[in-house]
Amino acid sequence: MDKKKLSAAMAAVFTYIKTAEEASVIPGVVEPVQELTVQPPQVQSNIWGISGRQIHMQANSMMQLRLFK
């Protein structure tokens, strides 16, 4: 990458970080970004369904590899 482009990109990033830090110090200027908390979905495992899909996938891969003649 060109040195001028690299220095411009680094300056932009540092300016962005600096303004975000300054805004967090002064109350009421910019609302802080709330962190999103992602919770894993509540999933009930269906053993019979999983094993059935696995068998079908194995059968399909055997057919693709032409193991049945």
Residue frames as qw, qx, qy, qz and C-alpha x, y, z in Angstrom:
[[0.000, 0.891, 0.455, 0.000, 0.00, 0.00, 0.00],
 [0.340, 0.653, -0.043, 0.675, 1.18, 3.51, -0.75],
 [0.395, -0.148, -0.531, 0.735, 2.69, 5.31, 2.27],
 [0.179, -0.117, 0.021, -0.977, 0.42, 8.32, 1.80],
 [0.641, -0.280, -0.473, -0.536, -2.69, 6.14, 1.71],
 [0.658, -0.233, -0.659, 0.281, -1.57, 4.19, 4.73],
 [0.227, -0.069, -0.400, 0.885, -0.84, 7.32, 6.76],
 [0.368, -0.187, -0.164, -0.896, -4.20, 8.84, 5.74],
 [0.704, -0.296, -0.584, -0.276, -6.05, 5.68, 6.81],
 [0.558, -0.204, -0.602, 0.533, -4.21, 5.55, 10.13],
 [0.019, 0.056, -0.199, 0.978, -4.92, 9.24, 10.76],
 [0.528, -0.270, -0.347, -0.727, -8.61, 8.71, 10.06],
 [0.713, -0.300, -0.633, 0.026, -8.80, 5.77, 12.47],
 [0.426, -0.141, -0.493, 0.746, -6.96, 7.63, 15.23],
 [0.171, -0.147, 0.000, -0.974, -9.18, 10.70, 14.75],
 [0.637, -0.319, -0.498, -0.495, -12.30, 8.54, 14.94],
 [0.667, -0.285, -0.615, 0.309, -11.10, 6.88, 18.15],
 [0.255, -0.014, -0.324, 0.911, -10.09, 10.22, 19.67],
 [0.345, -0.232, -0.140, -0.899, -13.46, 11.85, 18.97],
 [0.707, -0.339, -0.569, -0.250, -15.29, 8.83, 20.36],
 [0.564, -0.213, -0.559, 0.569, -13.24, 9.01, 23.55],
 [0.044, 0.057, -0.162, 0.984, -13.84, 12.76, 23.89],
 [0.503, -0.297, -0.357, -0.729, -17.56, 12.32, 23.31],
 [0.693, -0.336, -0.637, 0.034, -17.76, 9.68, 26.02],
 [0.382, -0.122, -0.461, 0.792, -16.19, 12.09, 28.54],
 [0.203, -0.001, 0.047, -0.978, -18.64, 14.93, 27.84],
 [0.237, 0.351, 0.874, -0.236, -22.13, 13.84, 28.94],
 [0.391, 0.692, 0.423, -0.435, -25.02, 14.48, 26.59],
 [0.123, 0.589, -0.476, -0.642, -22.95, 15.07, 23.45],
 [0.568, 0.219, -0.684, -0.402, -23.24, 11.65, 21.88],
 [0.858, -0.280, 0.217, -0.372, -25.13, 8.72, 23.27],
 [0.202, -0.473, 0.852, 0.102, -22.81, 5.79, 23.87],
 [0.647, 0.156, -0.609, -0.431, -23.36, 2.76, 21.73],
 [0.752, -0.315, 0.433, -0.384, -24.98, -0.03, 23.67],
 [0.019, 0.341, -0.924, -0.171, -23.35, -3.40, 23.39],
 [0.793, 0.005, -0.285, -0.538, -25.56, -6.07, 21.96],
 [0.382, -0.307, 0.843, -0.223, -25.81, -9.19, 24.01],
 [0.663, 0.174, -0.554, -0.473, -26.52, -12.22, 21.90],
 [0.599, -0.249, 0.670, -0.360, -28.03, -15.12, 23.73],
 [0.061, 0.124, -0.930, -0.341, -27.91, -18.58, 22.20],
 [0.641, -0.133, -0.272, -0.705, -31.32, -19.80, 21.11],
 [0.564, -0.194, 0.700, -0.391, -33.07, -22.31, 23.29],
 [0.611, 0.297, -0.598, -0.426, -32.92, -25.43, 21.14],
 [0.802, -0.209, 0.494, -0.263, -34.23, -28.81, 22.09],
 [0.072, 0.432, -0.830, -0.345, -32.16, -31.54, 20.52],
 [0.879, 0.178, 0.103, -0.430, -34.11, -34.08, 18.54],
 [0.411, -0.436, 0.779, 0.184, -31.90, -37.18, 18.54],
 [0.655, 0.321, 0.682, 0.054, -34.07, -39.14, 16.11],
 [0.453, 0.876, 0.130, -0.108, -34.24, -36.28, 13.65],
 [0.066, -0.827, 0.519, 0.205, -30.49, -35.66, 13.78],
 [0.495, -0.239, 0.817, 0.173, -29.63, -39.32, 13.23],
 [0.637, 0.545, 0.544, -0.025, -32.14, -39.58, 10.37],
 [0.334, 0.925, -0.109, -0.144, -30.65, -36.57, 8.59],
 [0.260, -0.669, 0.670, 0.190, -27.17, -37.95, 9.15],
 [0.636, 0.075, 0.760, 0.114, -28.10, -41.27, 7.55],
 [0.566, 0.758, 0.322, -0.035, -29.60, -39.50, 4.53],
 [0.104, 0.921, -0.336, -0.166, -26.50, -37.33, 4.11],
 [0.428, -0.435, 0.771, 0.184, -24.22, -40.37, 4.28],
 [0.663, 0.358, 0.654, 0.060, -26.35, -42.19, 1.71],
 [0.430, 0.894, 0.077, -0.099, -26.22, -39.18, -0.61],
 [0.080, -0.810, 0.549, 0.191, -22.44, -38.94, -0.31],
 [0.581, -0.139, 0.788, 0.147, -22.11, -42.66, -1.07],
 [0.629, 0.620, 0.470, 0.018, -24.22, -42.20, -4.19],
 [0.237, 0.946, -0.173, -0.137, -22.12, -39.22, -5.27],
 [0.233, -0.636, 0.717, 0.163, -18.95, -41.26, -4.82],
 [0.753, 0.288, -0.436, -0.399, -20.61, -44.04, -6.87],
 [0.201, -0.352, 0.879, -0.249, -20.10, -46.69, -4.23],
 [0.679, 0.239, 0.614, -0.325, -23.33, -48.40, -5.29],
 [0.162, 0.361, -0.674, -0.623, -23.03, -50.15, -8.65]]
